């Protein structure tokens, strides 16, 4: 497993889509994960030290774990299947590990609230990671047109087109 951290949360101003950017610790690769607005807001606001007036679902889940003396050991982005990421939360309870399936957005929102480490399966990072332009090799890869296209995507525009269909 490759340890990662949340580098940023990109917010579409008129879109219901957010992108959580995970960065491998000590490395250059990023893993963008699209999430829904509520989970994106929950992650973004917590990272910025903002509080909701009442506990949100992820705050409640973290509180439940704490009161039951269960700790979140780690979050793992463990699979990419049909363009969807899958995640697991690994809990420590009564001296044993409990592994639960979770949506990546929920797992990440819980990880930031419990200061738990985030890991990415090597095969997921290999398949879906991107390398920012400043870290790319000078030689041509043949994917420049694709890279330019991805860089030019407007999430807000994507959301508008989706609603029109």
Secondary structure, DSSP 8 states (H G I E B T S, - for coil): -EEEEEEEEEE-TTSSEEEEEEEETTS-EEEEEEEEHHHHHHHHHHHTT---SS--HHHHHHHHHHHTT-EEEEEEEEEEETTEEEEEEEEEETTEEEEEEE-HHHHHHHHHHHT-EEEE-HHHHHHH-EE-GGGS-SS--S-HHHHHHHHH--HHHHHHHHHH-
